[in-house]
Every structure is written in C-alpha cells, then in structure tokens.
Amino acid sequence: MYIINKRECLIVEMKVYIVNLGKYNEGESVGAWFNLPINLDDVRE
C-alpha cells in the first residue's frame, strides 16, 4: 500500500491466486500469484 498524500488518497496493490481447480480437487495445489490488472498472456504460461 502506498500513501500518495495526506488527503486519504491511497494506491493499493492487489494480488490474486489462480489455482488449477482440477488439481486442487485431487489434493495438489498448482497455481500462481498475479498482480491486478492481469495480463492474460501471463496466465496462459
């Protein structure tokens, strides 16, 4: 989180974890963290 000025203006870095649900249901966690906005080319890798 970064504070730009004292007038309550904030930039918040958001991250999401995308997991392979099929592998998760089999007991294995296969996924990766991504910063928003997400570049779909990065997700495909």
Secondary structure, DSSP 8 states (H G I E B T S, - for coil): -EEEETTTEEE---EEEEE-HHHHHTT---EEEEESS--HHHHH-
